[in-house]
């Protein structure tokens, strides 16, 4: 496949794309690795160091974007489009990554039998019994954000340690500065310690306070901010009404929500920043030699159905519906139209058109995601009101199945790959992805350059970190 795409690019002088699809655990990520290796081999660059740099992309992206699920020990929890660029003579000049739909809620919550992103385990076992472990205060045997106790499996620990070193070597080879690598470790450690912060309700008051200041102080120190400012931002929020500003106290539940949103936000911005840095460091040769030709590799998460499916699975499965639609159009519709245009008689192939499912999910203004966005804008809306809105709007849609029980919080969609039941609990919170402006302001004043930089960058509507000096328009990625 890589050879075919490479030679088609050379002879036709046209951009090529390889779409890797399939169910979760079917080997898409491993296939993407092999395809990338072959493309780099075919387009051997005069600068062999560039080839080595490009091949570092996968281990770094897997460490930060992959995790163990019930179906796959190395499941991609994000979509990745890797654009490998070439000269007109077919020599590799660089690469650029675009990422989509990072499952950031995994940072603070994993289903039973699943794990957090690999990088946390690599850091814990890779730094064990070193000065780095002491510096980051990573001496606990378990963390709330990792579902408790860590593994005692010596073989698995050895793998984690080896992968930690591989990721560090990858950063160094790509050209990350030492202070940037250390900042990455500090942010990851701060996230783990965030999960250890607990709150106590104040009796007879709708407020709370931090139970144990030690974890709070650790997080503040790692992020380069003061514990007092962090504690205040977690337990209160600034509100502006009628032109006046006042402070509203959080209940313990609200404080936990704010804490988890901080963990999600930190990880999301860190992930996007790493991607931007990789793109900038791989773009030097591309700027020198140009990138008139390219081959794109789209490695997207596979269709998923678990015992409990949430918004993450809905988004993933809608993405797969779009890929299935593209496949149907490319293999059946467009091909048959071409035959007919040339006057060739053929037997019309009947296929299952999934366009109605896409209209159910993506239609505007009455698709599932449009209704979710609409409901998310109302402060008093709940997951229940969202479900009621779905049941009302799709009562006569055969592809939508409402729960038989009025007390149930689920609905089902008849996808091209089968019926999947979704639980709406948490849909609105995940879609809103609220992040406290008070926390943003505090982090913008961090004493650590990288953290301060992360929060001075804008975040686009699609969740990307917008860094004007590093990110240029990527028309090729949009062609997918």
C-alpha positions in Angstrom: 0.0 0.0 0.0 2.8 2.4 0.9 4.7 1.5 -2.3 1.6 2.0 -4.4 0.8 5.5 -2.8 4.4 6.6 -3.2 4.8 5.7 -6.9 1.3 7.1 -7.7 2.5 10.4 -6.0 5.7 10.4 -8.1 4.1 9.6 -11.4 0.9 11.5 -11.1 2.4 14.4 -9.2 -0.7 14.4 -7.0 -1.2 14.2 -3.2 -2.1 10.8 -1.9 -4.0 9.7 1.2 -4.1 6.3 3.0 -7.2 5.8 5.2 -6.7 3.2 7.9 -10.0 2.0 9.3 -11.3 -1.0 11.2 -12.7 -2.0 14.6 -10.9 -1.2 17.8 -8.0 -3.6 18.3 -7.8 -4.6 14.6 -4.2 -3.4 14.2 -4.7 0.1 12.7 -1.9 1.7 14.8 0.6 -1.0 14.0 -0.3 -0.8 10.3 0.3 3.0 10.4 3.7 2.4 11.9 4.7 0.0 9.2 3.3 2.3 6.5 5.3 5.2 7.9 8.5 3.2 8.0 8.1 2.1 4.4 7.4 5.7 3.2 10.5 7.0 5.0 12.5 4.2 3.5 11.2 4.9 0.0 11.9 8.6 0.2 15.3 8.3 1.8 16.5 11.8 2.6 20.1 13.0 2.2 19.8 13.9 5.9 19.4 10.6 7.6 18.8 12.4 10.9 15.5 13.7 9.4 14.3 10.1 8.8 15.1 9.2 12.4 13.2 12.2 13.7 10.1 11.4 11.7 10.1 7.8 13.1 10.0 9.3 16.6 6.6 10.7 16.0 4.7 7.4 16.6 6.2 6.4 20.0 5.7 10.0 21.4 2.1 10.2 20.1 1.3 6.7 21.4 2.7 7.6 24.9 0.5 10.7 25.2 -2.6 9.6 23.2 -2.9 5.8 23.7 -4.3 3.8 26.6 -5.4 0.3 27.6 -9.1 -0.3 27.1 -11.2 -3.4 27.5 -10.6 -4.3 23.9 -7.1 -3.2 23.2 -3.9 -2.8 25.3 -2.7 0.0 23.0 -5.9 1.8 21.9 -5.6 5.1 20.2 -7.7 7.6 22.2 -7.4 10.3 19.5 -7.4 10.6 15.7 -4.2 11.3 13.9 -3.5 12.6 10.4 0.2 12.4 9.6 1.2 14.2 6.4 4.6 13.1 5.1 6.0 15.6 2.7 8.3 15.0 -0.3 10.2 16.9 -3.0 9.2 16.3 -6.7 12.0 13.8 -6.9 10.4 11.8 -4.1 12.8 12.7 -1.2 11.3 13.1 2.3 11.4 16.7 3.5 9.4 16.4 6.8 6.1 15.6 8.3 3.2 17.4 10.0 0.6 16.0 12.5 -3.0 17.0 12.9 -4.9 15.4 15.9 -8.6 15.1 16.6 -10.9 14.3 19.5 -8.5 13.5 22.3 -10.4 11.6 24.9 -9.3 14.0 27.7 -11.9 12.8 30.2 -9.7 9.6 30.5 -7.2 11.8 32.5 -9.5 11.7 35.6 -11.8 8.8 34.9 -11.3 5.3 33.4 -13.9 2.5 33.2 -13.2 -0.6 35.2 -10.4 -2.7 33.7 -9.0 0.3 31.7 -6.0 2.5 32.3 -5.0 6.1 31.9 -2.8 7.4 29.1 0.5 5.4 28.9 2.7 8.3 29.6 1.7 8.5 33.3 2.8 4.9 33.9 6.0 5.5 31.9 6.8 8.5 34.1 6.2 6.7 37.4 8.2 3.6 36.6 10.8 5.4 34.5 11.6 7.9 37.3 11.6 5.3 40.1 14.6 5.6 42.5 16.0 8.6 40.7 16.4 12.3 41.5 13.5 13.0 39.1 11.2 11.0 41.3 12.2 13.1 44.4 11.9 16.4 42.4 8.4 15.5 41.3 7.3 13.9 44.6 6.2 10.7 42.8 6.7 8.4 45.8 3.2 7.1 46.3 2.2 3.5 45.5 -1.1 4.6 44.0 -3.0 7.6 42.6 -6.7 8.4 42.3 -6.4 9.3 38.7 -4.8 5.9 38.0 -7.6 4.0 39.7 -5.6 3.4 42.9 -2.6 1.1 43.3 0.0 0.7 40.7 1.2 -2.7 39.2 3.7 -4.8 41.0 4.4 -6.8 37.8 8.2 -6.5 37.3 8.1 -7.2 33.6 5.5 -4.5 33.0 7.5 -2.1 35.1 10.5 -2.8 33.0 8.5 -2.1 29.8 7.3 1.2 31.3 10.9 2.1 32.2 12.1 1.3 28.7 9.3 3.3 27.0 10.0 6.3 29.3 13.6 6.3 28.1 12.4 5.9 24.4 10.1 8.9 24.7 12.8 11.0 26.4 15.3 10.0 23.6 12.6 10.9 21.0 12.2 14.4 22.5 15.9 14.9 22.5 16.4 13.7 19.0 13.6 15.9 17.7 15.2 18.9 19.4 13.1 19.6 22.5 15.1 21.7 25.0 15.9 20.2 28.4 13.7 22.8 30.2 10.8 21.9 27.9 11.1 18.2 28.7 11.3 19.0 32.5 8.2 21.2 32.1 6.4 18.2 30.5 7.3 16.0 33.5 6.2 18.7 36.0 2.7 19.1 34.3 2.2 15.3 34.2 3.1 15.0 37.9 0.9 18.0 38.8 -2.0 16.2 37.2 -1.4 13.1 39.3 -1.2 15.1 42.5 -4.3 17.1 41.5 -6.3 13.8 41.8 -5.1 13.5 45.4 -6.6 16.9 46.5 -9.9 16.3 48.4 -12.4 18.7 49.8 -14.5 18.9 53.0 -18.0 20.4 53.1 -18.4 23.3 55.5 -21.4 22.4 57.8 -24.5 24.4 57.2 -22.8 26.3 54.4 -22.7 25.8 50.6 -18.9 25.9 50.7 -15.9 23.7 51.2 -12.2 23.8 52.0 -9.2 21.7 51.0 -8.9 18.7 53.2 -5.1 18.2 53.0 -2.9 21.2 52.1 0.1 19.0 51.3 -1.2 17.8 47.8 -2.3 21.3 47.1 1.1 22.7 47.8 2.7 20.0 45.6 0.5 20.9 42.7 1.1 24.6 43.1 4.9 24.1 43.3 5.0 21.9 40.2 2.9 24.5 38.2 4.9 27.5 39.4 2.0 29.2 41.2 1.1 29.8 44.8 -0.9 27.3 46.9 -3.2 30.1 48.2 -4.2 31.2 44.7 -4.8 27.6 43.5 -6.8 26.7 46.6 -9.0 29.8 46.2 -9.6 29.1 42.5 -10.6 25.5 43.3 -13.0 26.4 46.1 -14.5 29.6 44.7 -15.2 31.4 41.4 -15.5 35.0 40.4 -18.9 36.0 39.0 -19.8 39.2 37.2 -23.4 40.4 37.4 -24.9 43.8 36.5 -21.4 45.2 36.1 -20.4 44.1 39.6 -17.9 41.4 40.5 -18.2 39.1 43.5 -16.9 35.7 44.7 -19.2 32.7 44.8 -18.2 29.7 47.0 -18.1 26.2 45.7 -19.7 23.1 47.2 -17.4 20.1 47.5 -19.0 18.6 44.4 -18.3 21.8 42.4 -14.7 21.9 43.7 -14.2 18.3 42.5 -15.6 19.2 39.1 -13.3 22.3 38.9 -10.3 20.1 40.0 -11.0 17.5 37.3 -11.6 20.2 34.6 -8.1 21.6 35.5 -6.6 18.2 35.1 -8.3 17.8 31.7 -7.3 21.3 30.6 -3.7 20.8 31.6 -3.4 17.5 29.7 -5.2 18.8 26.6 -3.0 21.9 26.3 0.1 19.8 27.0 -0.8 17.3 24.3 -1.6 20.0 21.7 1.6 21.9 22.6 3.7 18.7 22.1 2.1 18.2 18.7 2.8 21.8 17.8 6.4 21.5 18.9 6.9 18.3 16.9 5.5 20.0 13.8 7.7 23.0 14.2 10.8 20.8 14.7 10.0 18.6 11.7 9.2 21.6 9.5 12.7 23.0 9.2 13.7 20.8 6.3 10.2 21.3 4.7 10.7 25.0 4.7 14.1 24.6 3.1 13.2 22.1 0.4 9.5 22.8 0.0 6.7 20.3 0.2 5.1 20.1 -3.3 4.0 16.5 -2.8 2.8 14.5 0.2 1.2 11.3 1.4 -1.2 11.5 4.3 -1.9 8.7 6.8 -5.2 8.9 8.6 -5.1 6.6 11.7 -8.5 7.0 13.3 -10.0 5.2 16.2 -12.1 2.1 15.3 -15.8 1.6 15.9 -16.5 1.0 19.6 -19.2 -0.6 21.7 -18.7 -1.3 25.4 -21.0 -2.3 28.3 -21.3 1.5 29.0 -20.9 3.9 26.1 -20.6 7.7 26.6 -20.1 10.8 24.5 -16.6 9.7 23.6 -17.9 6.5 22.0 -20.7 8.5 20.2 -18.1 10.8 18.7 -15.9 8.0 17.7 -18.7 6.0 16.1 -20.0 9.1 14.2 -16.5 9.5 12.8 -16.5 5.9 11.6 -19.9 6.5 10.1 -18.4 9.3 8.1 -15.6 7.1 6.9 -18.1 4.4 6.0 -20.0 7.0 3.9 -16.8 8.0 2.2 -16.0 4.4 1.4 -19.5 3.8 0.0 -19.2 6.8 -2.2 -15.8 6.0 -3.4 -16.2 2.3 -4.0 -19.8 2.1 -5.2 -21.4 5.5 -6.1 -18.6 7.3 -7.9 -17.3 4.1 -9.5 -20.7 3.3 -11.0 -21.2 6.8 -12.1 -17.9 6.7 -14.0 -18.9 3.5 -15.8 -22.2 5.0 -16.8 -20.6 8.2 -18.0 -18.4 6.1 -20.3 -21.4 4.2 -21.6 -20.4 0.9 -20.1 -23.2 -1.4 -19.1 -22.9 -2.8 -15.6 -25.1 -4.5 -13.0 -26.0 -1.9 -10.4 -24.6 -2.8 -7.0 -27.0 -2.3 -4.2 -25.4 -1.2 -0.9 -26.6 0.0 2.5 -26.4 3.8 2.4 -25.7 5.2 5.9 -26.6 8.8 5.0 -29.8 8.7 7.2 -27.6 7.8 10.2 -25.3 10.8 9.5 -28.4 13.0 9.2 -29.6 11.7 12.6 -26.3 12.4 14.3 -25.0 15.4 12.4 -28.1 17.1 11.0 -28.7 20.8 11.7 -30.5 22.1 13.6 -32.0 18.8 14.7 -29.2 16.2 14.8 -28.0 14.6 18.0 -24.9 16.7 18.3 -26.7 19.9 17.3 -29.2 19.3 20.1 -26.4 18.6 22.5 -24.7 21.9 21.6 -28.0 23.7 22.0 -28.8 22.1 25.4 -25.2 22.8 26.6 -25.8 26.5 26.3 -28.5 26.5 28.9 -27.1 26.8 32.5 -30.0 24.9 34.0 -30.1 22.1 31.4 -29.2 18.6 32.6 -28.5 15.3 31.0 -32.1 14.4 31.6 -33.5 17.4 29.7 -31.1 16.5 26.9 -32.4 12.9 26.8 -36.0 14.2 26.8 -35.2 16.4 23.9 -33.8 13.5 21.9 -36.8 11.3 22.7 -39.2 14.0 21.6 -37.4 14.9 18.3 -36.6 11.4 17.2 -39.7 9.5 18.3 -40.5 8.5 14.7 -36.9 7.8 13.6 -36.3 4.1 13.1 -32.5 4.5 13.6 -33.1 6.0 17.1 -34.2 3.7 19.9 -35.4 5.2 23.2 -35.2 3.3 26.4 -38.2 1.4 27.5 -37.9 2.6 31.1 -38.6 6.2 31.9 -36.0 6.0 34.7 -33.3 4.9 32.3 -30.7 7.4 31.1 -29.8 5.6 27.8 -30.7 5.7 24.2 -29.5 3.6 21.2 -28.5 4.3 17.7 -28.7 1.7 14.9 -25.2 2.3 13.3 -23.9 0.6 10.1 -21.9 -1.8 12.3 -24.8 -2.5 14.7 -26.9 -1.1 17.5 -25.1 0.8 20.3 -26.6 1.9 23.5 -25.3 5.3 25.0 -25.7 6.5 28.5 -26.2 10.3 28.6 -24.8 10.7 32.1 -22.0 13.3 31.8 -22.8 14.3 28.2 -23.4 18.0 29.0 -20.4 18.4 31.3 -18.1 16.8 28.7 -19.5 18.8 25.9 -19.3 22.1 27.8 -15.7 21.4 28.9 -15.8 24.3 31.3 -12.5 25.7 32.5 -12.4 28.3 35.2 -11.2 31.8 34.0 -9.7 32.3 37.5 -7.4 29.2 36.9 -6.5 30.5 33.4 -5.4 33.8 34.9 -3.4 32.1 37.6 -1.6 29.8 35.2 -0.8 32.7 32.9 1.3 34.1 35.7 3.2 30.8 36.3 6.9 31.1 37.0 7.6 28.3 34.5 8.0 29.5 30.9 6.3 26.6 29.2 3.2 26.6 31.5 2.9 30.3 31.1 3.1 30.0 27.4 0.5 27.2 27.3 -2.1 29.5 28.8 -1.3 32.5 26.8 -2.1 30.6 23.6 -5.6 30.6 22.3 -7.7 27.4 22.0 -9.7 27.1 18.8 -13.3 25.9 18.7 -12.0 22.4 17.7 -9.8 22.3 20.8 -6.5 23.0 19.0 -3.8 25.1 20.6 -3.4 28.1 18.3 0.3 29.2 18.1 0.6 31.7 15.3 4.4 31.3 15.1 4.3 27.5 14.8 1.1 26.6 13.0 0.4 27.4 9.4 -2.7 26.6 7.4 -2.9 22.9 6.4 -5.0 22.6 3.3 -3.9 19.0 2.7 -5.3 17.7 6.0 -8.7 19.2 5.2 -8.9 17.2 1.9 -9.6 14.0 4.0 
